Amino acid sequence: MQIGIAYSEPAQQIWLRIEVPDDATVQSAIEHSGILSKFPVIDLASHSVGIFGKLAELDDTLKPGDRVEIYRPITADPATVPRRRTAAEDDD
Protein backbone atom coordinates (compact mmCIF):
# COMPACT_ATOMS: atom_id res chain seq x y z
CA MET A 1 0.00 0.00 0.00
CA GLN A 2 1.09 3.56 -0.56
CA ILE A 3 1.50 6.07 2.31
CA GLY A 4 3.23 9.40 2.88
CA ILE A 5 5.90 10.41 5.39
CA ALA A 6 6.28 14.09 6.34
CA TYR A 7 8.91 15.91 8.39
CA SER A 8 9.76 19.58 8.61
CA GLU A 9 12.65 21.63 9.93
CA PRO A 10 12.86 25.42 9.73
CA ALA A 11 15.07 25.32 6.63
CA GLN A 12 13.85 22.12 4.98
CA GLN A 13 10.68 20.11 4.58
CA ILE A 14 10.29 16.65 3.13
CA TRP A 15 7.26 14.63 2.08
CA LEU A 16 7.83 11.16 0.70
CA ARG A 17 5.41 8.74 -0.92
CA ILE A 18 6.46 5.17 -0.26
CA GLU A 19 5.16 1.67 -0.73
CA VAL A 20 4.90 -0.42 2.46
CA PRO A 21 3.48 -3.89 3.29
CA ASP A 22 -0.21 -4.04 4.20
CA ASP A 23 0.60 -4.73 7.86
CA ALA A 24 3.05 -1.81 8.20
CA THR A 25 3.22 0.16 11.43
CA VAL A 26 4.13 3.80 11.86
CA GLN A 27 7.64 2.85 13.00
CA SER A 28 8.28 0.32 10.22
CA ALA A 29 7.13 2.86 7.60
CA ILE A 30 9.42 5.57 8.99
CA GLU A 31 12.36 3.17 9.04
CA HIS A 32 11.54 1.90 5.52
CA SER A 33 11.35 5.47 4.15
CA GLY A 34 15.03 6.24 4.78
CA ILE A 35 14.13 9.53 6.42
CA LEU A 36 16.11 8.64 9.56
CA SER A 37 19.35 8.64 7.56
CA LYS A 38 18.50 11.97 5.89
CA PHE A 39 17.67 13.59 9.24
CA PRO A 40 19.87 11.99 11.92
CA VAL A 41 18.42 14.41 14.49
CA ILE A 42 15.15 12.43 14.46
CA ASP A 43 14.93 10.24 17.55
CA LEU A 44 11.77 8.15 17.53
CA ALA A 45 12.10 7.66 21.29
CA SER A 46 11.64 11.40 21.88
CA HIS A 47 9.86 12.79 18.80
CA SER A 48 6.08 12.55 18.66
CA VAL A 49 4.45 11.08 15.57
CA GLY A 50 1.00 11.40 14.10
CA ILE A 51 -1.27 10.40 11.26
CA PHE A 52 -3.03 13.28 9.52
CA GLY A 53 -2.44 15.63 12.48
CA LYS A 54 -3.58 13.24 15.22
CA LEU A 55 -1.03 11.84 17.63
CA ALA A 56 -0.23 8.19 17.00
CA GLU A 57 1.87 5.45 18.56
CA LEU A 58 4.82 3.87 16.77
CA ASP A 59 3.06 0.48 16.77
CA ASP A 60 -0.18 1.79 15.19
CA THR A 61 -1.08 -0.01 11.95
CA LEU A 62 -1.36 2.12 8.83
CA LYS A 63 -4.12 2.27 6.22
CA PRO A 64 -3.65 3.01 2.51
CA GLY A 65 -3.13 6.70 1.88
CA ASP A 66 -2.17 7.60 5.48
CA ARG A 67 0.26 10.46 5.98
CA VAL A 68 2.71 9.77 8.81
CA GLU A 69 4.03 12.96 10.37
CA ILE A 70 7.13 13.25 12.56
CA TYR A 71 6.89 16.21 14.91
CA ARG A 72 9.83 18.26 16.18
CA PRO A 73 9.85 19.49 19.75
CA ILE A 74 8.55 23.05 19.91
CA THR A 75 10.99 25.42 21.49
CA ALA A 76 10.33 29.00 22.43
CA ASP A 77 12.83 31.61 23.41
CA PRO A 78 11.83 32.56 26.99
CA ALA A 79 12.87 36.16 26.29
CA THR A 80 10.28 36.51 23.52
CA VAL A 81 7.32 34.91 25.31
CA PRO A 82 6.52 37.98 27.47
CA ARG A 83 6.71 40.21 24.37
CA ARG A 84 4.23 38.00 22.51
CA ARG A 85 1.84 38.05 25.47
CA THR A 86 2.04 41.84 25.71
CA ALA A 87 1.42 42.22 21.98
CA ALA A 88 -1.59 39.90 22.16
CA GLU A 89 -3.04 41.81 25.12
CA ASP A 90 -2.63 45.11 23.23
CA ASP A 91 -4.82 43.72 20.44
CA ASP A 92 -7.73 43.17 22.85
Order of alpha helices (4+ residues) and beta strands (2+ residues): beta-beta-alpha-alpha-beta-beta-beta-alpha
